[in-house]
Structures are given as structure tokens and as C-alpha cells.
Amino acid sequence: MCLAVPGKIISIDKENNSALIDFDGLKQTVIIALIMDPEVGKYVIVHAGYAIEQMSEEIALEAIEQWKEIAEDQNMDLSDVI
């Protein structure tokens, strides 16, 4: 099964074509080569270490809440799911 999780770009490393992404407190560096015009503060959906699509803040925050509910239902923390 493939999972894609939304996160917020908090910094960009243009030299390495990567960005630090905040997944509701959990931070991870991902490749942003597939995203057109990435910007700090924008939300992206990440799969297998790659940002694959930009998304609106509203949709991203809704998805994050759904991920939290899934984690809670499984007696897990969001970091266990991401």
C-alpha cells in the first residue's frame, strides 16, 4: 500500500533540490524536484521521500486531522504513521 502525507514547507535547500517539511511537528527533509515553484509556507503531499504535489492549506489541514484520527484509532502517534 502506498501512503502520501501532507506537510508544510518550512525551508528550502535549492542546491540539493530538497526542503524541510513539517508534518504536524515531525520534521523531515524531502526531495522537491517534482514540484513547480515550491515556496516556504506552502503545503505539499509527500510519498516515499518526494514531494509529489502542492495542495491548499485547507485540504492539507483536513488531511492531517484525518491522519491523526487514524493514528489515534490504532493507539498510535502521528509519527508512527508518517
mmCIF file of the N, C-alpha and C atoms, coordinates in Angstrom:
data_MODEL
# 
_entry.id   MODEL 
# 
loop_
_atom_site.group_PDB 
_atom_site.id 
_atom_site.type_symbol 
_atom_site.label_atom_id 
_atom_site.label_alt_id 
_atom_site.label_comp_id 
_atom_site.label_asym_id 
_atom_site.label_entity_id 
_atom_site.label_seq_id 
_atom_site.pdbx_PDB_ins_code 
_atom_site.Cartn_x 
_atom_site.Cartn_y 
_atom_site.Cartn_z 
_atom_site.occupancy 
_atom_site.B_iso_or_equiv 
_atom_site.pdbx_formal_charge 
_atom_site.auth_seq_id 
_atom_site.auth_comp_id 
_atom_site.auth_asym_id 
_atom_site.auth_atom_id 
_atom_site.pdbx_PDB_model_num 
ATOM 1   N N  . MET A 1 1  ? 0.847  -1.173 0.000  1.00 0.00 ? 1  MET A N  1 
ATOM 2   C CA . MET A 1 1  ? 0.000  0.000  0.000  1.00 0.00 ? 1  MET A CA 1 
ATOM 3   C C  . MET A 1 1  ? 0.889  1.231  0.000  1.00 0.00 ? 1  MET A C  1 
ATOM 4   N N  . CYS A 1 2  ? 0.477  2.236  -0.741 1.00 0.00 ? 2  CYS A N  1 
ATOM 5   C CA . CYS A 1 2  ? 1.223  3.493  -0.810 1.00 0.00 ? 2  CYS A CA 1 
ATOM 6   C C  . CYS A 1 2  ? 0.512  4.540  0.026  1.00 0.00 ? 2  CYS A C  1 
ATOM 7   N N  . LEU A 1 3  ? 1.295  5.288  0.773  1.00 0.00 ? 3  LEU A N  1 
ATOM 8   C CA . LEU A 1 3  ? 0.757  6.368  1.579  1.00 0.00 ? 3  LEU A CA 1 
ATOM 9   C C  . LEU A 1 3  ? 1.380  7.679  1.143  1.00 0.00 ? 3  LEU A C  1 
ATOM 10  N N  . ALA A 1 4  ? 0.585  8.716  1.116  1.00 0.00 ? 4  ALA A N  1 
ATOM 11  C CA . ALA A 1 4  ? 1.079  10.059 0.833  1.00 0.00 ? 4  ALA A CA 1 
ATOM 12  C C  . ALA A 1 4  ? 0.538  10.968 1.930  1.00 0.00 ? 4  ALA A C  1 
ATOM 13  N N  . VAL A 1 5  ? 1.420  11.750 2.527  1.00 0.00 ? 5  VAL A N  1 
ATOM 14  C CA . VAL A 1 5  ? 1.075  12.534 3.705  1.00 0.00 ? 5  VAL A CA 1 
ATOM 15  C C  . VAL A 1 5  ? 1.348  14.011 3.441  1.00 0.00 ? 5  VAL A C  1 
ATOM 16  N N  . PRO A 1 6  ? 0.426  14.913 3.830  1.00 0.00 ? 6  PRO A N  1 
ATOM 17  C CA . PRO A 1 6  ? 0.658  16.334 3.626  1.00 0.00 ? 6  PRO A CA 1 
ATOM 18  C C  . PRO A 1 6  ? 1.565  16.927 4.697  1.00 0.00 ? 6  PRO A C  1 
ATOM 19  N N  . GLY A 1 7  ? 2.345  17.915 4.288  1.00 0.00 ? 7  GLY A N  1 
ATOM 20  C CA . GLY A 1 7  ? 3.204  18.640 5.215  1.00 0.00 ? 7  GLY A CA 1 
ATOM 21  C C  . GLY A 1 7  ? 3.473  20.037 4.680  1.00 0.00 ? 7  GLY A C  1 
ATOM 22  N N  . LYS A 1 8  ? 3.993  20.889 5.558  1.00 0.00 ? 8  LYS A N  1 
ATOM 23  C CA . LYS A 1 8  ? 4.242  22.291 5.228  1.00 0.00 ? 8  LYS A CA 1 
ATOM 24  C C  . LYS A 1 8  ? 5.731  22.517 5.000  1.00 0.00 ? 8  LYS A C  1 
ATOM 25  N N  . ILE A 1 9  ? 6.064  23.197 3.920  1.00 0.00 ? 9  ILE A N  1 
ATOM 26  C CA . ILE A 1 9  ? 7.465  23.527 3.635  1.00 0.00 ? 9  ILE A CA 1 
ATOM 27  C C  . ILE A 1 9  ? 7.923  24.590 4.623  1.00 0.00 ? 9  ILE A C  1 
ATOM 28  N N  . ILE A 1 10 ? 8.987  24.300 5.382  1.00 0.00 ? 10 ILE A N  1 
ATOM 29  C CA . ILE A 1 10 ? 9.488  25.300 6.331  1.00 0.00 ? 10 ILE A CA 1 
ATOM 30  C C  . ILE A 1 10 ? 10.838 25.881 5.921  1.00 0.00 ? 10 ILE A C  1 
ATOM 31  N N  . SER A 1 11 ? 11.550 25.199 5.051  1.00 0.00 ? 11 SER A N  1 
ATOM 32  C CA . SER A 1 11 ? 12.768 25.771 4.471  1.00 0.00 ? 11 SER A CA 1 
ATOM 33  C C  . SER A 1 11 ? 13.098 25.012 3.197  1.00 0.00 ? 11 SER A C  1 
ATOM 34  N N  . ILE A 1 12 ? 13.816 25.695 2.299  1.00 0.00 ? 12 ILE A N  1 
ATOM 35  C CA . ILE A 1 12 ? 14.178 25.094 1.017  1.00 0.00 ? 12 ILE A CA 1 
ATOM 36  C C  . ILE A 1 12 ? 15.682 25.154 0.828  1.00 0.00 ? 12 ILE A C  1 
ATOM 37  N N  . ASP A 1 13 ? 16.257 24.045 0.389  1.00 0.00 ? 13 ASP A N  1 
ATOM 38  C CA . ASP A 1 13 ? 17.674 23.948 0.048  1.00 0.00 ? 13 ASP A CA 1 
ATOM 39  C C  . ASP A 1 13 ? 17.750 23.794 -1.474 1.00 0.00 ? 13 ASP A C  1 
ATOM 40  N N  . LYS A 1 14 ? 17.870 24.931 -2.169 1.00 0.00 ? 14 LYS A N  1 
ATOM 41  C CA . LYS A 1 14 ? 17.860 24.907 -3.641 1.00 0.00 ? 14 LYS A CA 1 
ATOM 42  C C  . LYS A 1 14 ? 19.030 24.120 -4.208 1.00 0.00 ? 14 LYS A C  1 
ATOM 43  N N  . GLU A 1 15 ? 20.177 24.171 -3.536 1.00 0.00 ? 15 GLU A N  1 
ATOM 44  C CA . GLU A 1 15 ? 21.362 23.459 -4.022 1.00 0.00 ? 15 GLU A CA 1 
ATOM 45  C C  . GLU A 1 15 ? 21.123 21.958 -4.121 1.00 0.00 ? 15 GLU A C  1 
ATOM 46  N N  . ASN A 1 16 ? 20.395 21.415 -3.144 1.00 0.00 ? 16 ASN A N  1 
ATOM 47  C CA . ASN A 1 16 ? 20.129 19.972 -3.119 1.00 0.00 ? 16 ASN A CA 1 
ATOM 48  C C  . ASN A 1 16 ? 18.725 19.612 -3.593 1.00 0.00 ? 16 ASN A C  1 
ATOM 49  N N  . ASN A 1 17 ? 17.976 20.611 -4.052 1.00 0.00 ? 17 ASN A N  1 
ATOM 50  C CA . ASN A 1 17 ? 16.613 20.398 -4.537 1.00 0.00 ? 17 ASN A CA 1 
ATOM 51  C C  . ASN A 1 17 ? 15.769 19.667 -3.494 1.00 0.00 ? 17 ASN A C  1 
ATOM 52  N N  . SER A 1 18 ? 15.898 20.125 -2.242 1.00 0.00 ? 18 SER A N  1 
ATOM 53  C CA . SER A 1 18 ? 15.171 19.496 -1.146 1.00 0.00 ? 18 SER A CA 1 
ATOM 54  C C  . SER A 1 18 ? 14.543 20.565 -0.257 1.00 0.00 ? 18 SER A C  1 
ATOM 55  N N  . ALA A 1 19 ? 13.691 20.122 0.621  1.00 0.00 ? 19 ALA A N  1 
ATOM 56  C CA . ALA A 1 19 ? 13.038 21.036 1.548  1.00 0.00 ? 19 ALA A CA 1 
ATOM 57  C C  . ALA A 1 19 ? 12.832 20.323 2.881  1.00 0.00 ? 19 ALA A C  1 
ATOM 58  N N  . LEU A 1 20 ? 12.824 21.115 3.948  1.00 0.00 ? 20 LEU A N  1 
ATOM 59  C CA . LEU A 1 20 ? 12.471 20.596 5.259  1.00 0.00 ? 20 LEU A CA 1 
ATOM 60  C C  . LEU A 1 20 ? 10.960 20.758 5.380  1.00 0.00 ? 20 LEU A C  1 
ATOM 61  N N  . ILE A 1 21 ? 10.284 19.663 5.637  1.00 0.00 ? 21 ILE A N  1 
ATOM 62  C CA . ILE A 1 21 ? 8.830  19.635 5.703  1.00 0.00 ? 21 ILE A CA 1 
ATOM 63  C C  . ILE A 1 21 ? 8.395  19.353 7.137  1.00 0.00 ? 21 ILE A C  1 
ATOM 64  N N  . ASP A 1 22 ? 7.378  20.090 7.574  1.00 0.00 ? 22 ASP A N  1 
ATOM 65  C CA . ASP A 1 22 ? 6.804  19.903 8.902  1.00 0.00 ? 22 ASP A CA 1 
ATOM 66  C C  . ASP A 1 22 ? 5.503  19.116 8.766  1.00 0.00 ? 22 ASP A C  1 
ATOM 67  N N  . PHE A 1 23 ? 5.510  17.915 9.308  1.00 0.00 ? 23 PHE A N  1 
ATOM 68  C CA . PHE A 1 23 ? 4.322  17.063 9.337  1.00 0.00 ? 23 PHE A CA 1 
ATOM 69  C C  . PHE A 1 23 ? 3.701  17.157 10.725 1.00 0.00 ? 23 PHE A C  1 
ATOM 70  N N  . ASP A 1 24 ? 3.067  18.277 11.012 1.00 0.00 ? 24 ASP A N  1 
ATOM 71  C CA . ASP A 1 24 ? 2.419  18.497 12.317 1.00 0.00 ? 24 ASP A CA 1 
ATOM 72  C C  . ASP A 1 24 ? 3.386  18.264 13.476 1.00 0.00 ? 24 ASP A C  1 
ATOM 73  N N  . GLY A 1 25 ? 4.578  18.839 13.362 1.00 0.00 ? 25 GLY A N  1 
ATOM 74  C CA . GLY A 1 25 ? 5.573  18.739 14.424 1.00 0.00 ? 25 GLY A CA 1 
ATOM 75  C C  . GLY A 1 25 ? 6.722  17.797 14.127 1.00 0.00 ? 25 GLY A C  1 
ATOM 76  N N  . LEU A 1 26 ? 6.502  16.834 13.287 1.00 0.00 ? 26 LEU A N  1 
ATOM 77  C CA . LEU A 1 26 ? 7.553  15.910 12.869 1.00 0.00 ? 26 LEU A CA 1 
ATOM 78  C C  . LEU A 1 26 ? 8.197  16.488 11.614 1.00 0.00 ? 26 LEU A C  1 
ATOM 79  N N  . LYS A 1 27 ? 9.500  16.750 11.652 1.00 0.00 ? 27 LYS A N  1 
ATOM 80  C CA . LYS A 1 27 ? 10.186 17.384 10.523 1.00 0.00 ? 27 LYS A CA 1 
ATOM 81  C C  . LYS A 1 27 ? 11.064 16.385 9.786  1.00 0.00 ? 27 LYS A C  1 
ATOM 82  N N  . GLN A 1 28 ? 11.016 16.478 8.443  1.00 0.00 ? 28 GLN A N  1 
ATOM 83  C CA . GLN A 1 28 ? 11.774 15.558 7.611  1.00 0.00 ? 28 GLN A CA 1 
ATOM 84  C C  . GLN A 1 28 ? 12.186 16.282 6.333  1.00 0.00 ? 28 GLN A C  1 
ATOM 85  N N  . THR A 1 29 ? 13.383 15.971 5.840  1.00 0.00 ? 29 THR A N  1 
ATOM 86  C CA . THR A 1 29 ? 13.851 16.524 4.579  1.00 0.00 ? 29 THR A CA 1 
ATOM 87  C C  . THR A 1 29 ? 13.374 15.640 3.439  1.00 0.00 ? 29 THR A C  1 
ATOM 88  N N  . VAL A 1 30 ? 12.811 16.274 2.405  1.00 0.00 ? 30 VAL A N  1 
ATOM 89  C CA . VAL A 1 30 ? 12.310 15.532 1.249  1.00 0.00 ? 30 VAL A CA 1 
ATOM 90  C C  . VAL A 1 30 ? 12.802 16.196 -0.037 1.00 0.00 ? 30 VAL A C  1 
ATOM 91  N N  . ILE A 1 31 ? 12.776 15.462 -1.110 1.00 0.00 ? 31 ILE A N  1 
ATOM 92  C CA . ILE A 1 31 ? 13.150 15.961 -2.429 1.00 0.00 ? 31 ILE A CA 1 
ATOM 93  C C  . ILE A 1 31 ? 11.956 16.732 -3.009 1.00 0.00 ? 31 ILE A C  1 
ATOM 94  N N  . ILE A 1 32 ? 12.236 17.911 -3.580 1.00 0.00 ? 32 ILE A N  1 
ATOM 95  C CA . ILE A 1 32 ? 11.155 18.731 -4.142 1.00 0.00 ? 32 ILE A CA 1 
ATOM 96  C C  . ILE A 1 32 ? 11.284 18.888 -5.661 1.00 0.00 ? 32 ILE A C  1 
ATOM 97  N N  . ALA A 1 33 ? 12.065 18.038 -6.310 1.00 0.00 ? 33 ALA A N  1 
ATOM 98  C CA . ALA A 1 33 ? 12.322 18.141 -7.748 1.00 0.00 ? 33 ALA A CA 1 
ATOM 99  C C  . ALA A 1 33 ? 11.053 18.019 -8.593 1.00 0.00 ? 33 ALA A C  1 
ATOM 100 N N  . LEU A 1 34 ? 10.019 17.387 -8.074 1.00 0.00 ? 34 LEU A N  1 
ATOM 101 C CA . LEU A 1 34 ? 8.798  17.172 -8.851 1.00 0.00 ? 34 LEU A CA 1 
ATOM 102 C C  . LEU A 1 34 ? 7.789  18.309 -8.704 1.00 0.00 ? 34 LEU A C  1 
ATOM 103 N N  . ILE A 1 35 ? 8.093  19.277 -7.860 1.00 0.00 ? 35 ILE A N  1 
ATOM 104 C CA . ILE A 1 35 ? 7.166  20.375 -7.569 1.00 0.00 ? 35 ILE A CA 1 
ATOM 105 C C  . ILE A 1 35 ? 7.582  21.634 -8.328 1.00 0.00 ? 35 ILE A C  1 
ATOM 106 N N  . MET A 1 36 ? 6.616  22.253 -9.002 1.00 0.00 ? 36 MET A N  1 
ATOM 107 C CA . MET A 1 36 ? 6.876  23.515 -9.692 1.00 0.00 ? 36 MET A CA 1 
ATOM 108 C C  . MET A 1 36 ? 6.742  24.665 -8.691 1.00 0.00 ? 36 MET A C  1 
ATOM 109 N N  . ASP A 1 37 ? 7.749  25.521 -8.632 1.00 0.00 ? 37 ASP A N  1 
ATOM 110 C CA . ASP A 1 37 ? 7.739  26.723 -7.803 1.00 0.00 ? 37 ASP A CA 1 
ATOM 111 C C  . ASP A 1 37 ? 7.401  26.471 -6.327 1.00 0.00 ? 37 ASP A C  1 
ATOM 112 N N  . PRO A 1 38 ? 8.138  25.595 -5.657 1.00 0.00 ? 38 PRO A N  1 
ATOM 113 C CA . PRO A 1 38 ? 7.873  25.379 -4.230 1.00 0.00 ? 38 PRO A CA 1 
ATOM 114 C C  . PRO A 1 38 ? 8.196  26.641 -3.437 1.00 0.00 ? 38 PRO A C  1 
ATOM 115 N N  . GLU A 1 39 ? 7.432  26.903 -2.402 1.00 0.00 ? 39 GLU A N  1 
ATOM 116 C CA . GLU A 1 39 ? 7.625  28.083 -1.576 1.00 0.00 ? 39 GLU A CA 1 
ATOM 117 C C  . GLU A 1 39 ? 7.482  27.721 -0.108 1.00 0.00 ? 39 GLU A C  1 
ATOM 118 N N  . VAL A 1 40 ? 8.277  28.385 0.735  1.00 0.00 ? 40 VAL A N  1 
ATOM 119 C CA . VAL A 1 40 ? 8.142  28.223 2.183  1.00 0.00 ? 40 VAL A CA 1 
ATOM 120 C C  . VAL A 1 40 ? 6.727  28.636 2.571  1.00 0.00 ? 40 VAL A C  1 
ATOM 121 N N  . GLY A 1 41 ? 6.110  27.839 3.407  1.00 0.00 ? 41 GLY A N  1 
ATOM 122 C CA . GLY A 1 41 ? 4.754  28.109 3.870  1.00 0.00 ? 41 GLY A CA 1 
ATOM 123 C C  . GLY A 1 41 ? 3.676  27.386 3.088  1.00 0.00 ? 41 GLY A C  1 
ATOM 124 N N  . LYS A 1 42 ? 4.019  26.836 1.933  1.00 0.00 ? 42 LYS A N  1 
ATOM 125 C CA . LYS A 1 42 ? 3.051  26.084 1.128  1.00 0.00 ? 42 LYS A CA 1 
ATOM 126 C C  . LYS A 1 42 ? 2.999  24.630 1.599  1.00 0.00 ? 42 LYS A C  1 
ATOM 127 N N  . TYR A 1 43 ? 1.897  23.981 1.311  1.00 0.00 ? 43 TYR A N  1 
ATOM 128 C CA . TYR A 1 43 ? 1.723  22.578 1.678  1.00 0.00 ? 43 TYR A CA 1 
ATOM 129 C C  . TYR A 1 43 ? 1.951  21.690 0.465  1.00 0.00 ? 43 TYR A C  1 
ATOM 130 N N  . VAL A 1 44 ? 2.559  20.538 0.733  1.00 0.00 ? 44 VAL A N  1 
ATOM 131 C CA . VAL A 1 44 ? 2.806  19.541 -0.306 1.00 0.00 ? 44 VAL A CA 1 
ATOM 132 C C  . VAL A 1 44 ? 2.390  18.182 0.234  1.00 0.00 ? 44 VAL A C  1 
ATOM 133 N N  . ILE A 1 45 ? 2.127  17.278 -0.683 1.00 0.00 ? 45 ILE A N  1 
ATOM 134 C CA . ILE A 1 45 ? 1.865  15.899 -0.291 1.00 0.00 ? 45 ILE A CA 1 
ATOM 135 C C  . ILE A 1 45 ? 3.131  15.105 -0.607 1.00 0.00 ? 45 ILE A C  1 
ATOM 136 N N  . VAL A 1 46 ? 3.557  14.281 0.336  1.00 0.00 ? 46 VAL A N  1 
ATOM 137 C CA . VAL A 1 46 ? 4.847  13.595 0.238  1.00 0.00 ? 46 VAL A CA 1 
ATOM 138 C C  . VAL A 1 46 ? 4.629  12.084 0.223  1.00 0.00 ? 46 VAL A C  1 
ATOM 139 N N  . HIS A 1 47 ? 5.333  11.456 -0.709 1.00 0.00 ? 47 HIS A N  1 
ATOM 140 C CA . HIS A 1 47 ? 5.313  9.989  -0.802 1.00 0.00 ? 47 HIS A CA 1 
ATOM 141 C C  . HIS A 1 47 ? 6.742  9.505  -1.016 1.00 0.00 ? 47 HIS A C  1 
ATOM 142 N N  . ALA A 1 48 ? 7.174  8.575  -0.205 1.00 0.00 ? 48 ALA A N  1 
ATOM 143 C CA . ALA A 1 48 ? 8.485  7.933  -0.338 1.00 0.00 ? 48 ALA A CA 1 
ATOM 144 C C  . ALA A 1 48 ? 9.630  8.946  -0.411 1.00 0.00 ? 48 ALA A C  1 
ATOM 145 N N  . GLY A 1 49 ? 9.514  10.014 0.366  1.00 0.00 ? 49 GLY A N  1 
ATOM 146 C CA . GLY A 1 49 ? 10.601 10.992 0.440  1.00 0.00 ? 49 GLY A CA 1 
ATOM 147 C C  . GLY A 1 49 ? 10.587 12.048 -0.644 1.00 0.00 ? 49 GLY A C  1 
ATOM 148 N N  . TYR A 1 50 ? 9.541  12.056 -1.480 1.00 0.00 ? 50 TYR A N  1 
ATOM 149 C CA . TYR A 1 50 ? 9.406  13.033 -2.559 1.00 0.00 ? 50 TYR A CA 1 
ATOM 150 C C  . TYR A 1 50 ? 8.116  13.833 -2.390 1.00 0.00 ? 50 TYR A C  1 
ATOM 151 N N  . ALA A 1 51 ? 8.215  15.152 -2.494 1.00 0.00 ? 51 ALA A N  1 
ATOM 152 C CA . ALA A 1 51 ? 7.011  15.972 -2.578 1.00 0.00 ? 51 ALA A CA 1 
ATOM 153 C C  . ALA A 1 51 ? 6.459  15.756 -3.979 1.00 0.00 ? 51 ALA A C  1 
ATOM 154 N N  . ILE A 1 52 ? 5.215  15.304 -4.076 1.00 0.00 ? 52 ILE A N  1 
ATOM 155 C CA . ILE A 1 52 ? 4.672  14.945 -5.386 1.00 0.00 ? 52 ILE A CA 1 
ATOM 156 C C  . ILE A 1 52 ? 3.595  15.910 -5.875 1.00 0.00 ? 52 ILE A C  1 
ATOM 157 N N  . GLU A 1 53 ? 3.069  16.739 -4.990 1.00 0.00 ? 53 GLU A N  1 
ATOM 158 C CA . GLU A 1 53 ? 2.021  17.665 -5.414 1.00 0.00 ? 53 GLU A CA 1 
ATOM 159 C C  . GLU A 1 53 ? 1.844  18.754 -4.367 1.00 0.00 ? 53 GLU A C  1 
ATOM 160 N N  . GLN A 1 54 ? 1.557  19.971 -4.824 1.00 0.00 ? 54 GLN A N  1 
ATOM 161 C CA . GLN A 1 54 ? 1.203  21.038 -3.896 1.00 0.00 ? 54 GLN A CA 1 
ATOM 162 C C  . GLN A 1 54 ? -0.292 20.953 -3.629 1.00 0.00 ? 54 GLN A C  1 
ATOM 163 N N  . MET A 1 55 ? -0.698 21.430 -2.464 1.00 0.00 ? 55 MET A N  1 
ATOM 164 C CA . MET A 1 55 ? -2.113 21.392 -2.112 1.00 0.00 ? 55 MET A CA 1 
ATOM 165 C C  . MET A 1 55 ? -2.474 22.612 -1.292 1.00 0.00 ? 55 MET A C  1 
ATOM 166 N N  . SER A 1 56 ? -3.744 22.914 -1.219 1.00 0.00 ? 56 SER A N  1 
ATOM 167 C CA . SER A 1 56 ? -4.185 24.072 -0.444 1.00 0.00 ? 56 SER A CA 1 
ATOM 168 C C  . SER A 1 56 ? -4.029 23.795 1.050  1.00 0.00 ? 56 SER A C  1 
ATOM 169 N N  . GLU A 1 57 ? -3.877 24.858 1.808  1.00 0.00 ? 57 GLU A N  1 
ATOM 170 C CA . GLU A 1 57 ? -3.750 24.722 3.261  1.00 0.00 ? 57 GLU A CA 1 
ATOM 171 C C  . GLU A 1 57 ? -4.995 24.061 3.847  1.00 0.00 ? 57 GLU A C  1 
ATOM 172 N N  . GLU A 1 58 ? -6.165 24.453 3.366  1.00 0.00 ? 58 GLU A N  1 
ATOM 173 C CA . GLU A 1 58 ? -7.415 23.900 3.885  1.00 0.00 ? 58 GLU A CA 1 
ATOM 174 C C  . GLU A 1 58 ? -7.472 22.382 3.723  1.00 0.00 ? 58 GLU A C  1 
ATOM 175 N N  . ILE A 1 59 ? -7.170 21.908 2.537  1.00 0.00 ? 59 ILE A N  1 
ATOM 176 C CA . ILE A 1 59 ? -7.203 20.462 2.283  1.00 0.00 ? 59 ILE A CA 1 
ATOM 177 C C  . ILE A 1 59 ? -6.111 19.752 3.073  1.00 0.00 ? 59 ILE A C  1 
ATOM 178 N N  . ALA A 1 60 ? -4.926 20.359 3.148  1.00 0.00 ? 60 ALA A N  1 
ATOM 179 C CA . ALA A 1 60 ? -3.819 19.755 3.895  1.00 0.00 ? 60 ALA A CA 1 
ATOM 180 C C  . ALA A 1 60 ? -4.166 19.598 5.369  1.00 0.00 ? 60 ALA A C  1 
ATOM 181 N N  . LEU A 1 61 ? -4.704 20.643 5.982  1.00 0.00 ? 61 LEU A N  1 
ATOM 182 C CA . LEU A 1 61 ? -5.033 20.581 7.408  1.00 0.00 ? 61 LEU A CA 1 
ATOM 183 C C  . LEU A 1 61 ? -6.139 19.562 7.678  1.00 0.00 ? 61 LEU A C  1 
ATOM 184 N N  . GLU A 1 62 ? -7.086 19.459 6.752  1.00 0.00 ? 62 GLU A N  1 
ATOM 185 C CA . GLU A 1 62 ? -8.137 18.453 6.887  1.00 0.00 ? 62 GLU A CA 1 
ATOM 186 C C  . GLU A 1 62 ? -7.542 17.044 6.814  1.00 0.00 ? 62 GLU A C  1 
ATOM 187 N N  . ALA A 1 63 ? -6.634 16.825 5.879  1.00 0.00 ? 63 ALA A N  1 
ATOM 188 C CA . ALA A 1 63 ? -5.990 15.513 5.743  1.00 0.00 ? 63 ALA A CA 1 
ATOM 189 C C  . ALA A 1 63 ? -5.149 15.174 6.971  1.00 0.00 ? 63 ALA A C  1 
ATOM 190 N N  . ILE A 1 64 ? -4.438 16.166 7.502  1.00 0.00 ? 64 ILE A N  1 
ATOM 191 C CA . ILE A 1 64 ? -3.629 15.932 8.707  1.00 0.00 ? 64 ILE A CA 1 
ATOM 192 C C  . ILE A 1 64 ? -4.522 15.498 9.861  1.00 0.00 ? 64 ILE A C  1 
ATOM 193 N N  . GLU A 1 65 ? -5.677 16.132 10.011 1.00 0.00 ? 65 GLU A N  1 
ATOM 194 C CA . GLU A 1 65 ? -6.609 15.741 11.069 1.00 0.00 ? 65 GLU A CA 1 
ATOM 195 C C  . GLU A 1 65 ? -7.096 14.312 10.862 1.00 0.00 ? 65 GLU A C  1 
ATOM 196 N N  . GLN A 1 66 ? -7.345 13.946 9.621  1.00 0.00 ? 66 GLN A N  1 
ATOM 197 C CA . GLN A 1 66 ? -7.766 12.569 9.340  1.00 0.00 ? 66 GLN A CA 1 
ATOM 198 C C  . GLN A 1 66 ? -6.664 11.575 9.687  1.00 0.00 ? 66 GLN A C  1 
ATOM 199 N N  . TRP A 1 67 ? -5.405 11.918 9.371  1.00 0.00 ? 67 TRP A N  1 
ATOM 200 C CA . TRP A 1 67 ? -4.282 11.048 9.726  1.00 0.00 ? 67 TRP A CA 1 
ATOM 201 C C  . TRP A 1 67 ? -4.178 10.902 11.241 1.00 0.00 ? 67 TRP A C  1 
ATOM 202 N N  . LYS A 1 68 ? -4.405 11.994 11.971 1.00 0.00 ? 68 LYS A N  1 
ATOM 203 C CA . LYS A 1 68 ? -4.370 11.933 13.441 1.00 0.00 ? 68 LYS A CA 1 
ATOM 204 C C  . LYS A 1 68 ? -5.444 10.986 13.962 1.00 0.00 ? 68 LYS A C  1 
ATOM 205 N N  . GLU A 1 69 ? -6.643 11.058 13.381 1.00 0.00 ? 69 GLU A N  1 
ATOM 206 C CA . GLU A 1 69 ? -7.731 10.174 13.798 1.00 0.00 ? 69 GLU A CA 1 
ATOM 207 C C  . GLU A 1 69 ? -7.387 8.714  13.531 1.00 0.00 ? 69 GLU A C  1 
ATOM 208 N N  . ILE A 1 70 ? -6.823 8.443  12.378 1.00 0.00 ? 70 ILE A N  1 
ATOM 209 C CA . ILE A 1 70 ? -6.407 7.073  12.046 1.00 0.00 ? 70 ILE A CA 1 
ATOM 210 C C  . ILE A 1 70 ? -5.377 6.580  13.056 1.00 0.00 ? 70 ILE A C  1 
ATOM 211 N N  . ALA A 1 71 ? -4.395 7.411  13.340 1.00 0.00 ? 71 ALA A N  1 
ATOM 212 C CA . ALA A 1 71 ? -3.355 7.023  14.306 1.00 0.00 ? 71 ALA A CA 1 
ATOM 213 C C  . ALA A 1 71 ? -3.968 6.771  15.680 1.00 0.00 ? 71 ALA A C  1 
ATOM 214 N N  . GLU A 1 72 ? -4.855 7.656  16.105 1.00 0.00 ? 72 GLU A N  1 
ATOM 215 C CA . GLU A 1 72 ? -5.487 7.513  17.410 1.00 0.00 ? 72 GLU A CA 1 
ATOM 216 C C  . GLU A 1 72 ? -6.318 6.230  17.489 1.00 0.00 ? 72 GLU A C  1 
ATOM 217 N N  . ASP A 1 73 ? -7.065 5.930  16.417 1.00 0.00 ? 73 ASP A N  1 
ATOM 218 C CA . ASP A 1 73 ? -7.870 4.708  16.379 1.00 0.00 ? 73 ASP A CA 1 
ATOM 219 C C  . ASP A 1 73 ? -7.011 3.453  16.515 1.00 0.00 ? 73 ASP A C  1 
ATOM 220 N N  . GLN A 1 74 ? -5.758 3.533  16.081 1.00 0.00 ? 74 GLN A N  1 
ATOM 221 C CA . GLN A 1 74 ? -4.840 2.398  16.144 1.00 0.00 ? 74 GLN A CA 1 
ATOM 222 C C  . GLN A 1 74 ? -3.926 2.463  17.376 1.00 0.00 ? 74 GLN A C  1 
ATOM 223 N N  . ASN A 1 75 ? -4.253 3.368  18.314 1.00 0.00 ? 75 ASN A N  1 
ATOM 224 C CA . ASN A 1 75 ? -3.440 3.579  19.511 1.00 0.00 ? 75 ASN A CA 1 
ATOM 225 C C  . ASN A 1 75 ? -1.994 3.909  19.152 1.00 0.00 ? 75 ASN A C  1 
ATOM 226 N N  . MET A 1 76 ? -1.840 4.763  18.140 1.00 0.00 ? 76 MET A N  1 
ATOM 227 C CA . MET A 1 76 ? -0.527 5.175  17.675 1.00 0.00 ? 76 MET A CA 1 
ATOM 228 C C  . MET A 1 76 ? -0.430 6.689  17.730 1.00 0.00 ? 76 MET A C  1 
ATOM 229 N N  . ASP A 1 77 ? 0.784  7.165  17.562 1.00 0.00 ? 77 ASP A N  1 
ATOM 230 C CA . ASP A 1 77 ? 1.054  8.585  17.435 1.00 0.00 ? 77 ASP A CA 1 
ATOM 231 C C  . ASP A 1 77 ? 1.163  8.896  15.943 1.00 0.00 ? 77 ASP A C  1 
ATOM 232 N N  . LEU A 1 78 ? 0.932  10.152 15.562 1.00 0.00 ? 78 LEU A N  1 
ATOM 233 C CA . LEU A 1 78 ? 1.035  10.527 14.150 1.00 0.00 ? 78 LEU A CA 1 
ATOM 234 C C  . LEU A 1 78 ? 2.401  10.173 13.585 1.00 0.00 ? 78 LEU A C  1 
ATOM 235 N N  . SER A 1 79 ? 3.444  10.283 14.395 1.00 0.00 ? 79 SER A N  1 
ATOM 236 C CA . SER A 1 79 ? 4.793  9.957  13.917 1.00 0.00 ? 79 SER A CA 1 
ATOM 237 C C  . SER A 1 79 ? 4.938  8.474  13.582 1.00 0.00 ? 79 SER A C  1 
ATOM 238 N N  . ASP A 1 80 ? 4.095  7.616  14.147 1.00 0.00 ? 80 ASP A N  1 
ATOM 239 C CA . ASP A 1 80 ? 4.131  6.189  13.810 1.00 0.00 ? 80 ASP A CA 1 
ATOM 240 C C  . ASP A 1 80 ? 3.545  5.925  12.426 1.00 0.00 ? 80 ASP A C  1 
ATOM 241 N N  . VAL A 1 81 ? 2.691  6.816  11.976 1.00 0.00 ? 81 VAL A N  1 
ATOM 242 C CA . VAL A 1 81 ? 2.004  6.646  10.699 1.00 0.00 ? 81 VAL A CA 1 
ATOM 243 C C  . VAL A 1 81 ? 2.832  7.230  9.561  1.00 0.00 ? 81 VAL A C  1 
ATOM 244 N N  . ILE A 1 82 ? 3.506  8.319  9.848  1.00 0.00 ? 82 ILE A N  1 
ATOM 245 C CA . ILE A 1 82 ? 4.260  9.026  8.792  1.00 0.00 ? 82 ILE A CA 1 
ATOM 246 C C  . ILE A 1 82 ? 5.556  8.318  8.506  1.00 0.00 ? 82 ILE A C  1 
# 
